[in-house]
Amino acid sequence: MVKQGDTLSAIASQYRTTVNEITETNEIPNPDSLVVGQTIVIPIAGQFYDVQQGDTLTSIARRFNTTAAELARVNRIQLNTVLQIGFRLYIPPVPKRDIESNAYLEPRGNQVSENLQQAAREASPYLTYLGAFSFQAQRDGTLVAPPLTNLRSIAENQNTALMMIITNLENQAFSDELGRILLNDDAVKRRLLNEIVENARRYGFFDIHFDFEYLRPQDREAYNQFLREARDLFHREGLEISTALAPKTSATQQGRWYEAHDYRAHGQIVDFVVLMTYEWGYSGGPAQAVSPIGPVRDVIEYALTEMPANKIVMGQNLYGYDWTLPYTAGGTPARAISPQQALVIADQNNATIQYDQTAQAPFFRYTDAENRRHEVWFEDARSIQAKFNLIKELNLRGISYWKLGLSFPQNWLLLSDQFNIVKKTFR
């Protein structure tokens, strides 16, 4: 973490690396002007860890999936050493475990933009699945496809499987009435499933992913039955099936987003689920972390009571928000920004980045040229590391990112450093 007066040359010297290597690895926006509180990933095998209050060798070893004896050995200290706050430990690399990773992208217009295509190229080496949001189901069971410009060749070049995302979007909003028709009209349902198979063959999709949201609560069992029929058909065709689920913490959780999503049934029926564990901080709400670690853990721990860990993919935002203060309901929505944009904003406004230990998320405040106060919450290496630690601790299937096009180079660096990304045969 950058402290007052730090320079890249001093940091590089301290960690026996080079300024260029640090700059390129982190894609630092302004190497000559670091932001106090900014997190920098040092490109070395293993990592360094600064001792925090309450830490012991045993607790640190448990966090990093190693042993206290190994930490003592590589750091040349005694096993019973009392660690001082701020003491820097070297954490040696540990064996990587296999996970699956997915990323959504959201093309606009008639083609996938060059920027989104480039984002897909850069991310594909780190992805099991890549999905364009979305194929929109129609009331007659037909599909309206999203732009797919070059996505097949981009995915194929990295042996990344294409995910076909099906939604109940209508007029740019999730429609419970459209959902009712798709799930309850047998003729429409048959046509939809057949259209999906035809499109999967045409475009080379590997996984069929249903993101049906804001369904009527009374359509809960109809959705479950729809998925059973879809699974049987898709598996015969050699296709996987998955769903996106609202972030619930109990089977009886009320609310339009939650009630039709049956965690236990989905866990039994589909190959895997993506939990949408983000948007606690959202554009229309008050300033807070987008995916605070506590609520994320609560959702996953509930999911683990309903389905096995090897079916659970944790959702993760690749974005943050810049809120204008004070928050007023119905006021100006917060602006979505990438982690890289957050660093630029902090630098331009001479802000100091702070870190919320409870949420495990970075934030800062600043005042703009028009004297309006702002609060920014985003992601950095520390916050994404907290999520990776959760994946390891709970032995989850993997991680799913919303959405490509928001630059966060530290994420991909740490992901590949700590996990082997499963690749599947491209259809």
C-alpha positions in Angstrom: 0.0 0.0 0.0 1.4 3.4 -1.0 2.3 5.7 1.9 3.0 9.4 1.9 6.3 10.1 0.1 6.5 6.7 -1.6 7.9 6.6 -5.1 7.9 3.7 -7.6 11.7 3.6 -7.7 11.8 3.3 -3.9 9.2 0.5 -3.9 11.0 -1.3 -6.7 14.2 -1.1 -4.8 12.6 -2.4 -1.6 11.2 -5.4 -3.4 14.1 -6.0 -5.7 12.2 -5.4 -8.9 12.0 -2.6 -11.5 9.8 0.4 -12.0 8.8 -0.8 -15.4 7.8 -4.2 -14.2 5.6 -2.7 -11.4 4.1 -0.1 -13.8 3.3 -2.6 -16.6 2.0 -5.3 -14.2 -0.4 -2.9 -12.4 -1.1 -0.7 -15.5 -0.5 2.3 -13.1 -2.3 5.3 -14.7 0.3 7.9 -13.6 3.6 6.4 -12.5 4.9 9.8 -11.4 2.0 10.5 -9.1 1.0 7.6 -6.8 -2.1 8.0 -4.7 -1.7 7.6 -0.9 -3.5 4.4 0.0 -3.2 2.9 -3.5 -2.5 -0.8 -3.5 0.3 -2.1 -5.8 0.9 -5.8 -6.6 4.6 -6.7 -6.7 5.3 -9.1 -9.5 7.1 -11.9 -7.7 6.6 -15.5 -6.9 4.6 -15.6 -3.7 3.7 -12.4 -1.9 4.5 -10.2 1.1 2.2 -9.6 4.0 2.4 -6.9 6.7 1.4 -8.2 10.1 -1.9 -6.7 11.5 -3.1 -6.4 15.0 -4.0 -9.8 16.5 -2.1 -11.8 13.9 0.0 -14.9 14.8 2.1 -17.1 12.6 -0.6 -19.8 12.9 -3.5 -17.4 11.8 -1.5 -16.0 8.9 -0.5 -19.5 7.8 -4.1 -20.6 7.9 -5.2 -17.6 5.8 -2.6 -18.4 3.1 -3.0 -22.2 3.1 0.4 -22.9 4.5 1.9 -23.8 7.8 3.4 -21.7 10.6 6.6 -23.8 10.4 7.0 -23.0 6.7 6.5 -19.3 7.3 9.0 -19.4 10.1 11.5 -21.2 7.9 11.3 -19.0 4.8 11.3 -15.8 6.9 14.2 -17.1 9.1 12.4 -16.5 12.4 11.6 -18.7 15.4 8.3 -20.5 15.4 7.3 -18.9 18.7 8.3 -15.3 17.6 5.8 -12.7 18.8 5.0 -10.7 15.6 5.2 -7.0 15.7 2.5 -5.0 13.9 3.9 -3.9 10.5 6.5 -6.7 10.3 6.7 -7.9 6.7 6.4 -11.6 6.1 7.2 -13.3 2.8 4.4 -15.8 1.9 5.8 -18.5 -0.4 3.7 -19.7 -3.4 1.3 -22.5 -2.6 -0.1 -25.1 -5.0 -2.9 -23.7 -7.1 -6.3 -25.2 -7.1 -8.6 -25.5 -10.2 -11.5 -23.1 -10.5 -13.9 -22.1 -13.3 -14.2 -18.4 -14.2 -16.8 -16.6 -16.3 -17.2 -13.0 -17.5 -20.2 -11.3 -19.0 -19.9 -8.5 -21.5 -22.7 -6.2 -22.5 -22.5 -5.1 -26.2 -24.6 -2.1 -27.2 -25.8 -1.3 -30.7 -25.4 -3.6 -33.7 -21.8 -4.7 -33.1 -19.4 -5.5 -30.3 -17.3 -2.4 -30.0 -13.5 -2.6 -30.6 -13.0 -1.7 -26.9 -15.1 -4.6 -25.8 -13.5 -7.0 -28.2 -10.1 -6.0 -26.9 -11.3 -6.5 -23.3 -12.5 -10.0 -24.3 -9.1 -10.8 -25.9 -7.3 -9.7 -22.8 -9.5 -11.6 -20.4 -10.1 -14.8 -22.3 -6.8 -16.5 -21.2 -8.2 -16.2 -17.7 -11.7 -17.4 -18.4 -13.5 -20.7 -18.6 -16.6 -19.0 -20.1 -17.4 -15.8 -21.9 -20.9 -14.6 -22.3 -22.6 -11.8 -24.3 -25.5 -10.3 -22.4 -28.0 -11.3 -23.7 -30.3 -13.4 -25.9 -33.7 -11.9 -25.2 -36.6 -14.4 -25.1 -39.8 -13.2 -26.8 -43.4 -13.9 -26.0 -43.7 -16.3 -28.9 -40.6 -18.3 -27.8 -38.3 -16.8 -30.4 -35.0 -15.2 -29.5 -33.4 -11.8 -30.3 -29.6 -12.3 -30.3 -27.1 -9.8 -29.0 -24.2 -8.6 -31.2 -21.6 -11.4 -31.3 -18.9 -9.7 -33.5 -15.7 -11.9 -33.4 -16.5 -13.3 -30.0 -16.4 -16.9 -31.3 -12.9 -16.5 -32.7 -11.7 -14.6 -29.7 -12.9 -17.3 -27.4 -11.7 -20.1 -29.6 -8.2 -18.7 -29.7 -7.9 -19.2 -25.9 -10.0 -22.3 -25.6 -12.6 -20.3 -23.8 -16.2 -21.7 -23.9 -19.0 -19.5 -25.1 -21.9 -19.0 -22.7 -25.4 -18.4 -24.1 -27.2 -16.0 -21.8 -31.0 -16.1 -22.0 -33.0 -13.3 -20.2 -36.6 -12.3 -19.7 -35.8 -8.7 -20.6 -38.5 -6.7 -22.3 -38.2 -3.0 -23.0 -34.9 -2.9 -21.1 -36.4 -4.3 -17.9 -37.0 -7.8 -16.5 -40.6 -8.7 -17.1 -42.6 -11.0 -14.8 -45.4 -11.2 -17.5 -42.9 -12.4 -20.1 -41.6 -14.9 -17.5 -45.1 -16.1 -16.9 -45.6 -16.8 -20.6 -42.3 -18.5 -21.1 -42.7 -20.8 -18.1 -46.3 -21.7 -18.4 -47.3 -21.8 -22.0 -46.2 -25.3 -23.2 -46.0 -24.3 -26.9 -44.0 -21.2 -26.2 -41.7 -23.2 -23.9 -41.0 -25.9 -26.5 -40.3 -23.3 -29.2 -37.9 -21.4 -26.8 -35.9 -24.6 -25.9 -35.7 -25.7 -29.5 -34.5 -22.2 -30.6 -31.9 -22.3 -27.9 -30.5 -25.6 -29.1 -30.5 -24.3 -32.7 -28.6 -21.2 -31.8 -26.2 -23.2 -29.6 -25.3 -25.3 -32.6 -25.0 -22.3 -34.9 -22.8 -20.2 -32.7 -20.9 -22.9 -30.9 -22.2 -22.3 -27.3 -21.1 -24.7 -24.6 -23.2 -23.5 -21.6 -26.8 -22.3 -21.6 -27.2 -19.7 -18.8 -30.7 -18.6 -17.7 -30.9 -15.1 -16.1 -34.6 -14.9 -15.4 -35.2 -12.2 -12.8 -38.1 -10.6 -11.0 -40.4 -13.5 -11.8 -43.8 -13.9 -10.1 -43.4 -15.8 -6.8 -46.2 -18.2 -7.9 -43.9 -19.1 -10.9 -41.3 -20.6 -8.6 -42.2 -24.2 -9.3 -42.9 -23.5 -13.0 -39.3 -22.2 -13.3 -38.0 -25.3 -11.6 -39.9 -27.5 -14.0 -38.8 -25.5 -17.0 -35.2 -26.0 -15.9 -35.7 -29.8 -15.5 -37.0 -30.0 -19.1 -34.2 -27.7 -20.3 -31.6 -29.8 -18.6 -32.8 -33.1 -20.0 -32.8 -31.6 -23.6 -29.5 -29.8 -23.3 -27.6 -32.7 -21.7 -28.8 -34.9 -24.6 -27.2 -32.3 -26.9 -24.0 -32.2 -24.9 -24.7 -28.8 -23.5 -24.3 -27.5 -19.9 -27.0 -25.5 -18.1 -26.6 -22.9 -15.5 -28.6 -20.1 -13.8 -28.0 -16.7 -12.2 -29.6 -16.4 -8.8 -30.5 -13.4 -6.6 -28.3 -13.1 -3.5 -30.6 -14.8 -0.8 -29.8 -15.6 2.8 -32.8 -17.8 3.5 -35.3 -19.9 1.6 -38.2 -17.6 2.8 -36.6 -14.3 1.9 -39.2 -12.0 0.6 -39.1 -9.6 -2.3 -39.7 -9.7 -6.1 -36.1 -10.4 -6.9 -35.8 -13.4 -4.6 -39.0 -15.4 -4.2 -39.1 -17.3 -7.5 -35.4 -18.4 -7.1 -35.3 -21.8 -5.4 -31.7 -22.4 -4.3 -32.3 -26.1 -3.4 -34.0 -26.9 -6.7 -31.5 -25.1 -8.8 -28.7 -26.9 -7.0 -30.3 -30.2 -7.8 -31.2 -29.5 -11.5 -28.5 -27.3 -13.1 -24.7 -27.9 -13.6 -23.8 -24.7 -11.7 -25.3 -21.4 -10.4 -23.9 -17.9 -10.4 -24.8 -16.0 -7.2 -25.2 -12.3 -7.9 -23.2 -11.3 -4.9 -22.9 -7.6 -5.7 -24.9 -4.4 -5.8 -25.3 -3.8 -2.1 -23.9 -0.4 -3.1 -25.8 0.5 -6.3 -26.2 3.6 -8.5 -29.6 4.6 -7.0 -28.7 4.0 -3.3 -26.5 5.5 -0.7 -22.7 5.3 -0.9 -21.3 1.9 0.3 -19.2 -1.0 -0.9 -20.6 -2.8 -3.9 -19.8 -6.3 -2.6 -18.9 -6.1 1.1 -17.3 -9.3 2.3 -19.8 -10.0 5.1 -23.0 -10.0 3.1 -21.3 -11.9 0.3 -20.2 -14.6 2.8 -23.8 -14.7 4.3 -25.3 -15.5 0.8 -22.7 -18.2 0.0 -23.0 -19.8 3.5 -26.8 -20.0 3.0 -26.3 -21.4 -0.5 -24.0 -24.1 1.0 -27.0 -25.3 3.1 -29.0 -25.9 -0.2 -26.4 -27.1 -2.7 -22.8 -28.5 -2.9 -19.9 -26.1 -3.1 -18.9 -27.5 -6.5 -22.0 -26.0 -8.0 -21.5 -22.5 -6.6 -19.9 -19.7 -8.6 -19.5 -16.4 -6.7 -20.5 -13.2 -8.6 -17.9 -10.4 -8.5 -18.2 -6.8 -9.8 -15.4 -5.3 -11.9 -16.7 -1.8 -11.1 -17.3 0.7 -8.4 -19.4 3.9 -8.1 -18.8 7.6 -7.7 -21.6 9.1 -5.6 -22.4 12.7 -5.3 -23.2 13.7 -1.6 -25.5 14.1 0.2 -27.5 11.1 -1.0 -31.1 11.8 -1.7 -33.6 9.1 -2.7 -34.5 9.6 -6.4 -31.6 12.0 -6.9 -28.8 11.8 -9.4 -27.6 8.2 -9.7 -24.0 7.3 -8.9 -21.6 7.0 -11.9 -20.2 3.5 -12.6 -16.4 3.6 -12.8 -13.6 1.0 -13.2 -10.9 0.5 -10.5 -8.4 2.2 -12.9 -10.8 5.2 -13.3 -11.1 5.4 -9.5 -7.3 5.8 -9.2 -7.3 8.6 -11.8 -10.1 10.4 -10.0 -8.2 10.1 -6.6 -5.0 11.4 -8.2 -6.7 14.3 -9.9 -8.4 15.4 -6.7 -5.4 14.7 -4.4 -7.6 12.2 -2.4 -6.3 9.6 0.1 -7.6 6.1 -0.4 -8.8 4.5 2.7 -9.7 0.8 3.3 -12.8 -0.4 5.2 -11.7 -3.5 7.1 -15.3 -4.6 7.8 -16.4 -4.4 4.1 -12.9 -5.3 2.8 -13.2 -2.5 0.2 -11.3 0.7 -0.6 -13.0 4.1 -0.8 -12.2 7.8 -0.8 -13.9 11.2 -0.7 -13.2 14.3 -2.7 -14.7 17.7 -3.6 -15.1 18.5 -7.3 -14.5 21.8 -9.1 -18.1 22.8 -8.5 -17.7 22.3 -4.7 -19.8 19.1 -4.7 -18.7 16.4 -2.3 -18.2 12.8 -3.6 -17.7 9.4 -2.2 -16.1 6.6 -4.3 -16.2 2.9 -3.5 -14.3 0.5 -5.8 -12.2 -2.6 -5.9 -8.4 -3.1 -5.5 -6.0 -6.0 -5.0 -6.9 -6.2 -1.3 -10.6 -6.5 -1.9 -10.3 -9.0 -4.6 -7.9 -11.0 -2.6 -10.5 -11.2 0.2 -12.9 -12.8 -2.3 -10.3 -15.2 -3.6 -9.6 -16.2 0.0 -13.4 -16.9 0.4 -13.4 -19.1 -2.7 -10.5 -21.1 -1.2 -12.0 -21.3 2.3 -15.4 -22.5 1.1 -14.0 -24.6 -1.8 -16.3 -22.9 -4.4 -16.5 -23.9 -8.0 -15.4 -20.5 -9.2 -16.0 -16.8 -9.9 -18.1 -14.8 -12.4 -17.4 -11.2 -13.3 -19.9 -8.5 -14.2 -18.7 -7.1 -16.6 -15.8 -6.8 -19.1 -14.9 -3.3 -20.4 -14.1 -2.0 -16.9 -10.3 -2.2 -16.4 -9.0 -4.0 -13.4 -5.6 -5.5 -14.3 -4.8 -6.5 -10.7 -7.7 -8.9 -10.7 -6.4 -10.9 -13.6 -2.9 -10.9 -12.2 -3.9 -12.3 -8.9 -6.5 -14.7 -10.4 -3.8 -16.4 -12.5 -1.3 -16.3 -9.7 -3.5 -18.2 -7.3 -5.7 -20.5 -9.5 -5.5 -22.8 -12.4 -8.4 -21.8 -14.8 -10.3 -24.8 -16.1 -10.6 -24.8 -19.9 -13.2 -26.8 -21.7 -13.4 -28.2 -25.2 -14.6 -25.5 -27.6 -17.7 -26.7 -29.5 
